[in-house]
Amino acid sequence: MQDQVCVVCGGTLGDYNIASCQYCGGRFHQPWVVKDGSSCGRLVSHSEAMVIVFICNNCYTESEE
């Protein structure tokens, strides 16, 4: 099986501490405890669905522009 890579940093994804972006569907590093910018995404509230979702930093940056 080919290693999967993070859509944000390009690093190899392990079996844990990963999430899928609600917007692009890409997988990225998302540890349970974020220390010193160790995450390639974030949790945001989705106002239309009234839920909290994972979003990669690429999509988050695009949504802020």
PDB file of N, CA, C and O in Angstrom:
ATOM      1  N   MET A   1       0.844  -1.189   0.000  1.00  0.00           N
ATOM      2  CA  MET A   1       0.000   0.000   0.000  1.00  0.00           C
ATOM      3  C   MET A   1       0.883   1.244   0.000  1.00  0.00           C
ATOM      4  O   MET A   1       1.836   1.342   0.773  1.00  0.00           O
ATOM      5  N   GLN A   2       0.561   2.171  -0.858  1.00  0.00           N
ATOM      6  CA  GLN A   2       1.344   3.401  -0.986  1.00  0.00           C
ATOM      7  C   GLN A   2       1.048   4.346   0.174  1.00  0.00           C
ATOM      8  O   GLN A   2      -0.103   4.511   0.576  1.00  0.00           O
ATOM      9  N   ASP A   3       2.113   4.968   0.710  1.00  0.00           N
ATOM     10  CA  ASP A   3       1.931   5.927   1.800  1.00  0.00           C
ATOM     11  C   ASP A   3       1.128   7.125   1.324  1.00  0.00           C
ATOM     12  O   ASP A   3       1.322   7.614   0.211  1.00  0.00           O
ATOM     13  N   GLN A   4       0.229   7.591   2.172  1.00  0.00           N
ATOM     14  CA  GLN A   4      -0.551   8.778   1.858  1.00  0.00           C
ATOM     15  C   GLN A   4       0.196   9.996   2.372  1.00  0.00           C
ATOM     16  O   GLN A   4       0.918   9.925   3.366  1.00  0.00           O
ATOM     17  N   VAL A   5       0.012  11.113   1.682  1.00  0.00           N
ATOM     18  CA  VAL A   5       0.698  12.340   2.087  1.00  0.00           C
ATOM     19  C   VAL A   5      -0.310  13.415   2.456  1.00  0.00           C
ATOM     20  O   VAL A   5      -1.438  13.430   1.963  1.00  0.00           O
ATOM     21  N   CYS A   6       0.115  14.306   3.326  1.00  0.00           N
ATOM     22  CA  CYS A   6      -0.692  15.434   3.777  1.00  0.00           C
ATOM     23  C   CYS A   6      -0.876  16.426   2.631  1.00  0.00           C
ATOM     24  O   CYS A   6       0.091  16.763   1.947  1.00  0.00           O
ATOM     25  N   VAL A   7      -2.110  16.899   2.414  1.00  0.00           N
ATOM     26  CA  VAL A   7      -2.374  17.853   1.337  1.00  0.00           C
ATOM     27  C   VAL A   7      -1.797  19.231   1.639  1.00  0.00           C
ATOM     28  O   VAL A   7      -1.694  20.061   0.736  1.00  0.00           O
ATOM     29  N   VAL A   8      -1.419  19.494   2.885  1.00  0.00           N
ATOM     30  CA  VAL A   8      -0.892  20.804   3.269  1.00  0.00           C
ATOM     31  C   VAL A   8       0.628  20.829   3.229  1.00  0.00           C
ATOM     32  O   VAL A   8       1.218  21.658   2.536  1.00  0.00           O
ATOM     33  N   CYS A   9       1.273  19.916   3.976  1.00  0.00           N
ATOM     34  CA  CYS A   9       2.738  19.966   4.100  1.00  0.00           C
ATOM     35  C   CYS A   9       3.459  18.945   3.237  1.00  0.00           C
ATOM     36  O   CYS A   9       4.672  19.047   3.054  1.00  0.00           O
ATOM     37  N   GLY A  10       2.743  17.964   2.704  1.00  0.00           N
ATOM     38  CA  GLY A  10       3.369  16.951   1.864  1.00  0.00           C
ATOM     39  C   GLY A  10       4.046  15.837   2.645  1.00  0.00           C
ATOM     40  O   GLY A  10       4.625  14.929   2.048  1.00  0.00           O
ATOM     41  N   GLY A  11       3.981  15.892   3.977  1.00  0.00           N
ATOM     42  CA  GLY A  11       4.575  14.849   4.815  1.00  0.00           C
ATOM     43  C   GLY A  11       3.741  13.583   4.803  1.00  0.00           C
ATOM     44  O   GLY A  11       2.550  13.612   4.492  1.00  0.00           O
ATOM     45  N   THR A  12       4.373  12.475   5.142  1.00  0.00           N
ATOM     46  CA  THR A  12       3.689  11.190   5.193  1.00  0.00           C
ATOM     47  C   THR A  12       2.703  11.160   6.356  1.00  0.00           C
ATOM     48  O   THR A  12       3.023  11.589   7.465  1.00  0.00           O
ATOM     49  N   LEU A  13       1.511  10.653   6.094  1.00  0.00           N
ATOM     50  CA  LEU A  13       0.494  10.501   7.128  1.00  0.00           C
ATOM     51  C   LEU A  13       0.637   9.136   7.776  1.00  0.00           C
ATOM     52  O   LEU A  13       0.852   8.139   7.087  1.00  0.00           O
ATOM     53  N   GLY A  14       0.523   9.084   9.075  1.00  0.00           N
ATOM     54  CA  GLY A  14       0.561   7.818   9.798  1.00  0.00           C
ATOM     55  C   GLY A  14      -0.838   7.254   9.932  1.00  0.00           C
ATOM     56  O   GLY A  14      -1.750   7.615   9.189  1.00  0.00           O
ATOM     57  N   ASP A  15      -0.985   6.367  10.891  1.00  0.00           N
ATOM     58  CA  ASP A  15      -2.292   5.754  11.143  1.00  0.00           C
ATOM     59  C   ASP A  15      -3.168   6.594  12.056  1.00  0.00           C
ATOM     60  O   ASP A  15      -4.384   6.408  12.098  1.00  0.00           O
ATOM     61  N   TYR A  16      -2.553   7.523  12.792  1.00  0.00           N
ATOM     62  CA  TYR A  16      -3.269   8.318  13.782  1.00  0.00           C
ATOM     63  C   TYR A  16      -3.040   9.807  13.527  1.00  0.00           C
ATOM     64  O   TYR A  16      -2.180  10.192  12.734  1.00  0.00           O
ATOM     65  N   ASN A  17      -3.814  10.618  14.204  1.00  0.00           N
ATOM     66  CA  ASN A  17      -3.668  12.079  14.145  1.00  0.00           C
ATOM     67  C   ASN A  17      -3.834  12.636  12.735  1.00  0.00           C
ATOM     68  O   ASN A  17      -3.070  13.497  12.300  1.00  0.00           O
ATOM     69  N   ILE A  18      -4.839  12.136  12.034  1.00  0.00           N
ATOM     70  CA  ILE A  18      -5.152  12.650  10.705  1.00  0.00           C
ATOM     71  C   ILE A  18      -6.642  12.981  10.629  1.00  0.00           C
ATOM     72  O   ILE A  18      -7.451  12.446  11.387  1.00  0.00           O
ATOM     73  N   ALA A  19      -6.981  13.859   9.716  1.00  0.00           N
ATOM     74  CA  ALA A  19      -8.383  14.235   9.495  1.00  0.00           C
ATOM     75  C   ALA A  19      -8.601  14.448   8.006  1.00  0.00           C
ATOM     76  O   ALA A  19      -7.645  14.580   7.242  1.00  0.00           O
ATOM     77  N   SER A  20      -9.846  14.480   7.606  1.00  0.00           N
ATOM     78  CA  SER A  20     -10.218  14.771   6.219  1.00  0.00           C
ATOM     79  C   SER A  20     -10.897  16.128   6.173  1.00  0.00           C
ATOM     80  O   SER A  20     -11.763  16.425   6.995  1.00  0.00           O
ATOM     81  N   CYS A  21     -10.505  16.943   5.219  1.00  0.00           N
ATOM     82  CA  CYS A  21     -11.048  18.294   5.072  1.00  0.00           C
ATOM     83  C   CYS A  21     -12.494  18.244   4.589  1.00  0.00           C
ATOM     84  O   CYS A  21     -12.816  17.533   3.637  1.00  0.00           O
ATOM     85  N   GLN A  22     -13.345  18.992   5.243  1.00  0.00           N
ATOM     86  CA  GLN A  22     -14.758  19.055   4.873  1.00  0.00           C
ATOM     87  C   GLN A  22     -14.952  19.657   3.478  1.00  0.00           C
ATOM     88  O   GLN A  22     -15.914  19.321   2.788  1.00  0.00           O
ATOM     89  N   TYR A  23     -14.043  20.542   3.062  1.00  0.00           N
ATOM     90  CA  TYR A  23     -14.206  21.231   1.786  1.00  0.00           C
ATOM     91  C   TYR A  23     -13.589  20.491   0.609  1.00  0.00           C
ATOM     92  O   TYR A  23     -14.266  20.260  -0.393  1.00  0.00           O
ATOM     93  N   CYS A  24     -12.300  20.110   0.710  1.00  0.00           N
ATOM     94  CA  CYS A  24     -11.628  19.489  -0.439  1.00  0.00           C
ATOM     95  C   CYS A  24     -11.544  17.968  -0.330  1.00  0.00           C
ATOM     96  O   CYS A  24     -11.262  17.296  -1.321  1.00  0.00           O
ATOM     97  N   GLY A  25     -11.785  17.416   0.864  1.00  0.00           N
ATOM     98  CA  GLY A  25     -11.708  15.977   1.056  1.00  0.00           C
ATOM     99  C   GLY A  25     -10.298  15.454   1.273  1.00  0.00           C
ATOM    100  O   GLY A  25     -10.111  14.259   1.501  1.00  0.00           O
ATOM    101  N   GLY A  26      -9.298  16.337   1.204  1.00  0.00           N
ATOM    102  CA  GLY A  26      -7.913  15.918   1.400  1.00  0.00           C
ATOM    103  C   GLY A  26      -7.628  15.552   2.840  1.00  0.00           C
ATOM    104  O   GLY A  26      -8.267  16.059   3.762  1.00  0.00           O
ATOM    105  N   ARG A  27      -6.660  14.666   3.026  1.00  0.00           N
ATOM    106  CA  ARG A  27      -6.284  14.235   4.374  1.00  0.00           C
ATOM    107  C   ARG A  27      -5.079  15.045   4.840  1.00  0.00           C
ATOM    108  O   ARG A  27      -4.194  15.370   4.048  1.00  0.00           O
ATOM    109  N   PHE A  28      -5.052  15.370   6.143  1.00  0.00           N
ATOM    110  CA  PHE A  28      -3.985  16.203   6.689  1.00  0.00           C
ATOM    111  C   PHE A  28      -3.692  15.842   8.141  1.00  0.00           C
ATOM    112  O   PHE A  28      -4.485  15.168   8.800  1.00  0.00           O
ATOM    113  N   HIS A  29      -2.528  16.307   8.633  1.00  0.00           N
ATOM    114  CA  HIS A  29      -2.141  16.074  10.030  1.00  0.00           C
ATOM    115  C   HIS A  29      -3.050  16.873  10.958  1.00  0.00           C
ATOM    116  O   HIS A  29      -3.193  18.086  10.806  1.00  0.00           O
ATOM    117  N   GLN A  30      -3.664  16.182  11.923  1.00  0.00           N
ATOM    118  CA  GLN A  30      -4.512  16.845  12.913  1.00  0.00           C
ATOM    119  C   GLN A  30      -4.379  16.106  14.238  1.00  0.00           C
ATOM    120  O   GLN A  30      -5.201  15.246  14.555  1.00  0.00           O
ATOM    121  N   PRO A  31      -3.338  16.438  15.019  1.00  0.00           N
ATOM    122  CA  PRO A  31      -3.166  15.758  16.306  1.00  0.00           C
ATOM    123  C   PRO A  31      -4.249  16.164  17.301  1.00  0.00           C
ATOM    124  O   PRO A  31      -4.844  17.234  17.175  1.00  0.00           O
ATOM    125  N   TRP A  32      -4.501  15.313  18.286  1.00  0.00           N
ATOM    126  CA  TRP A  32      -5.487  15.615  19.317  1.00  0.00           C
ATOM    127  C   TRP A  32      -5.069  16.815  20.140  1.00  0.00           C
ATOM    128  O   TRP A  32      -5.906  17.621  20.547  1.00  0.00           O
ATOM    129  N   VAL A  33      -3.767  16.933  20.388  1.00  0.00           N
ATOM    130  CA  VAL A  33      -3.240  18.070  21.137  1.00  0.00           C
ATOM    131  C   VAL A  33      -2.288  18.829  20.213  1.00  0.00           C
ATOM    132  O   VAL A  33      -1.251  18.300  19.814  1.00  0.00           O
ATOM    133  N   VAL A  34      -2.641  20.067  19.874  1.00  0.00           N
ATOM    134  CA  VAL A  34      -1.837  20.869  18.960  1.00  0.00           C
ATOM    135  C   VAL A  34      -0.830  21.681  19.762  1.00  0.00           C
ATOM    136  O   VAL A  34      -1.196  22.442  20.658  1.00  0.00           O
ATOM    137  N   LYS A  35       0.446  21.507  19.426  1.00  0.00           N
ATOM    138  CA  LYS A  35       1.520  22.232  20.101  1.00  0.00           C
ATOM    139  C   LYS A  35       2.355  22.953  19.057  1.00  0.00           C
ATOM    140  O   LYS A  35       2.820  22.330  18.103  1.00  0.00           O
ATOM    141  N   ASP A  36       2.550  24.233  19.218  1.00  0.00           N
ATOM    142  CA  ASP A  36       3.453  25.013  18.368  1.00  0.00           C
ATOM    143  C   ASP A  36       3.185  24.842  16.875  1.00  0.00           C
ATOM    144  O   ASP A  36       4.121  24.638  16.102  1.00  0.00           O
ATOM    145  N   GLY A  37       1.938  24.922  16.466  1.00  0.00           N
ATOM    146  CA  GLY A  37       1.612  24.847  15.044  1.00  0.00           C
ATOM    147  C   GLY A  37       1.818  23.479  14.427  1.00  0.00           C
ATOM    148  O   GLY A  37       2.094  23.386  13.231  1.00  0.00           O
ATOM    149  N   SER A  38       1.692  22.412  15.206  1.00  0.00           N
ATOM    150  CA  SER A  38       1.937  21.063  14.698  1.00  0.00           C
ATOM    151  C   SER A  38       0.787  20.525  13.849  1.00  0.00           C
ATOM    152  O   SER A  38       0.867  19.403  13.349  1.00  0.00           O
ATOM    153  N   SER A  39      -0.262  21.291  13.681  1.00  0.00           N
ATOM    154  CA  SER A  39      -1.419  20.851  12.917  1.00  0.00           C
ATOM    155  C   SER A  39      -1.423  21.487  11.529  1.00  0.00           C
ATOM    156  O   SER A  39      -1.013  22.635  11.358  1.00  0.00           O
ATOM    157  N   CYS A  40      -1.887  20.733  10.552  1.00  0.00           N
ATOM    158  CA  CYS A  40      -2.012  21.246   9.182  1.00  0.00           C
ATOM    159  C   CYS A  40      -3.455  21.635   8.880  1.00  0.00           C
ATOM    160  O   CYS A  40      -3.827  21.788   7.717  1.00  0.00           O
ATOM    161  N   GLY A  41      -4.257  21.793   9.908  1.00  0.00           N
ATOM    162  CA  GLY A  41      -5.651  22.169   9.745  1.00  0.00           C
ATOM    163  C   GLY A  41      -6.213  22.691  11.041  1.00  0.00           C
ATOM    164  O   GLY A  41      -5.481  22.982  11.986  1.00  0.00           O
ATOM    165  N   ARG A  42      -7.522  22.804  11.071  1.00  0.00           N
ATOM    166  CA  ARG A  42      -8.174  23.332  12.275  1.00  0.00           C
ATOM    167  C   ARG A  42      -9.627  22.898  12.309  1.00  0.00           C
ATOM    168  O   ARG A  42     -10.170  22.388  11.329  1.00  0.00           O
ATOM    169  N   LEU A  43     -10.230  23.110  13.443  1.00  0.00           N
ATOM    170  CA  LEU A  43     -11.662  22.898  13.610  1.00  0.00           C
ATOM    171  C   LEU A  43     -12.356  24.234  13.392  1.00  0.00           C
ATOM    172  O   LEU A  43     -11.912  25.253  13.922  1.00  0.00           O
ATOM    173  N   VAL A  44     -13.416  24.245  12.636  1.00  0.00           N
ATOM    174  CA  VAL A  44     -14.190  25.466  12.422  1.00  0.00           C
ATOM    175  C   VAL A  44     -15.672  25.128  12.536  1.00  0.00           C
ATOM    176  O   VAL A  44     -16.082  23.981  12.355  1.00  0.00           O
ATOM    177  N   SER A  45     -16.455  26.139  12.836  1.00  0.00           N
ATOM    178  CA  SER A  45     -17.900  25.915  12.887  1.00  0.00           C
ATOM    179  C   SER A  45     -18.480  26.139  11.501  1.00  0.00           C
ATOM    180  O   SER A  45     -18.137  27.109  10.825  1.00  0.00           O
ATOM    181  N   HIS A  46     -19.345  25.253  11.087  1.00  0.00           N
ATOM    182  CA  HIS A  46     -20.029  25.337   9.799  1.00  0.00           C
ATOM    183  C   HIS A  46     -21.406  25.920  10.095  1.00  0.00           C
ATOM    184  O   HIS A  46     -22.285  25.227  10.606  1.00  0.00           O
ATOM    185  N   SER A  47     -21.586  27.187   9.772  1.00  0.00           N
ATOM    186  CA  SER A  47     -22.794  27.901  10.185  1.00  0.00           C
ATOM    187  C   SER A  47     -24.079  27.346   9.565  1.00  0.00           C
ATOM    188  O   SER A  47     -25.126  27.362  10.213  1.00  0.00           O
ATOM    189  N   GLU A  48     -24.018  26.864   8.339  1.00  0.00           N
ATOM    190  CA  GLU A  48     -25.223  26.350   7.702  1.00  0.00           C
ATOM    191  C   GLU A  48     -25.653  25.004   8.289  1.00  0.00           C
ATOM    192  O   GLU A  48     -26.845  24.758   8.477  1.00  0.00           O
ATOM    193  N   ALA A  49     -24.684  24.139   8.576  1.00  0.00           N
ATOM    194  CA  ALA A  49     -25.004  22.819   9.107  1.00  0.00           C
ATOM    195  C   ALA A  49     -25.050  22.816  10.633  1.00  0.00           C
ATOM    196  O   ALA A  49     -25.521  21.854  11.240  1.00  0.00           O
ATOM    197  N   MET A  50     -24.561  23.893  11.253  1.00  0.00           N
ATOM    198  CA  MET A  50     -24.503  24.038  12.702  1.00  0.00           C
ATOM    199  C   MET A  50     -23.736  22.884  13.356  1.00  0.00           C
ATOM    200  O   MET A  50     -24.204  22.268  14.314  1.00  0.00           O
ATOM    201  N   VAL A  51     -22.538  22.609  12.809  1.00  0.00           N
ATOM    202  CA  VAL A  51     -21.654  21.578  13.344  1.00  0.00           C
ATOM    203  C   VAL A  51     -20.222  22.109  13.337  1.00  0.00           C
ATOM    204  O   VAL A  51     -19.930  23.143  12.736  1.00  0.00           O
ATOM    205  N   ILE A  52     -19.345  21.389  14.011  1.00  0.00           N
ATOM    206  CA  ILE A  52     -17.917  21.676  13.977  1.00  0.00           C
ATOM    207  C   ILE A  52     -17.294  20.710  12.974  1.00  0.00           C
ATOM    208  O   ILE A  52     -17.563  19.509  13.028  1.00  0.00           O
ATOM    209  N   VAL A  53     -16.463  21.218  12.056  1.00  0.00           N
ATOM    210  CA  VAL A  53     -15.855  20.381  11.021  1.00  0.00           C
ATOM    211  C   VAL A  53     -14.342  20.598  10.990  1.00  0.00           C
ATOM    212  O   VAL A  53     -13.832  21.608  11.475  1.00  0.00           O
ATOM    213  N   PHE A  54     -13.643  19.630  10.408  1.00  0.00           N
ATOM    214  CA  PHE A  54     -12.219  19.770  10.145  1.00  0.00           C
ATOM    215  C   PHE A  54     -12.039  20.446   8.793  1.00  0.00           C
ATOM    216  O   PHE A  54     -12.765  20.156   7.843  1.00  0.00           O
ATOM    217  N   ILE A  55     -11.065  21.349   8.715  1.00  0.00           N
ATOM    218  CA  ILE A  55     -10.747  22.000   7.451  1.00  0.00           C
ATOM    219  C   ILE A  55      -9.222  22.147   7.376  1.00  0.00           C
ATOM    220  O   ILE A  55      -8.586  22.544   8.353  1.00  0.00           O
ATOM    221  N   CYS A  56      -8.643  21.826   6.221  1.00  0.00           N
ATOM    222  CA  CYS A  56      -7.193  21.933   6.071  1.00  0.00           C
ATOM    223  C   CYS A  56      -6.798  23.406   5.981  1.00  0.00           C
ATOM    224  O   CYS A  56      -7.616  24.257   5.631  1.00  0.00           O
ATOM    225  N   ASN A  57      -5.548  23.695   6.297  1.00  0.00           N
ATOM    226  CA  ASN A  57      -5.081  25.091   6.260  1.00  0.00           C
ATOM    227  C   ASN A  57      -5.161  25.687   4.861  1.00  0.00           C
ATOM    228  O   ASN A  57      -5.351  26.896   4.728  1.00  0.00           O
ATOM    229  N   ASN A  58      -5.020  24.873   3.809  1.00  0.00           N
ATOM    230  CA  ASN A  58      -5.145  25.392   2.435  1.00  0.00           C
ATOM    231  C   ASN A  58      -6.538  25.968   2.200  1.00  0.00           C
ATOM    232  O   ASN A  58      -6.676  27.094   1.722  1.00  0.00           O
ATOM    233  N   CYS A  59      -7.561  25.200   2.534  1.00  0.00           N
ATOM    234  CA  CYS A  59      -8.945  25.655   2.326  1.00  0.00           C
ATOM    235  C   CYS A  59      -9.301  26.789   3.276  1.00  0.00           C
ATOM    236  O   CYS A  59     -10.054  27.693   2.915  1.00  0.00           O
ATOM    237  N   TYR A  60      -8.760  26.742   4.492  1.00  0.00           N
ATOM    238  CA  TYR A  60      -9.038  27.818   5.443  1.00  0.00           C
ATOM    239  C   TYR A  60      -8.479  29.142   4.918  1.00  0.00           C
ATOM    240  O   TYR A  60      -9.151  30.172   4.990  1.00  0.00           O
ATOM    241  N   THR A  61      -7.270  29.118   4.397  1.00  0.00           N
ATOM    242  CA  THR A  61      -6.653  30.316   3.834  1.00  0.00           C
ATOM    243  C   THR A  61      -7.454  30.841   2.652  1.00  0.00           C
ATOM    244  O   THR A  61      -7.650  32.049   2.526  1.00  0.00           O
ATOM    245  N   GLU A  62      -7.919  29.948   1.786  1.00  0.00           N
ATOM    246  CA  GLU A  62      -8.726  30.356   0.632  1.00  0.00           C
ATOM    247  C   GLU A  62     -10.049  30.975   1.079  1.00  0.00           C
ATOM    248  O   GLU A  62     -10.522  31.927   0.457  1.00  0.00           O
ATOM    249  N   SER A  63     -10.644  30.457   2.130  1.00  0.00           N
ATOM    250  CA  SER A  63     -11.940  30.977   2.583  1.00  0.00           C
ATOM    251  C   SER A  63     -11.805  32.349   3.233  1.00  0.00           C
ATOM    252  O   SER A  63     -12.777  33.101   3.289  1.00  0.00           O
ATOM    253  N   GLU A  64     -10.624  32.682   3.722  1.00  0.00           N
ATOM    254  CA  GLU A  64     -10.383  33.980   4.361  1.00  0.00           C
ATOM    255  C   GLU A  64     -10.142  35.090   3.345  1.00  0.00           C
ATOM    256  O   GLU A  64     -10.259  36.268   3.683  1.00  0.00           O
ATOM    257  N   GLU A  65      -9.810  34.736   2.114  1.00  0.00           N
ATOM    258  CA  GLU A  65      -9.499  35.756   1.093  1.00  0.00           C
ATOM    259  C   GLU A  65     -10.723  36.388   0.505  1.00  0.00           C
ATOM    260  O   GLU A  65     -10.615  37.257  -0.360  1.00  0.00           O
TER     261      GLU A  65
END
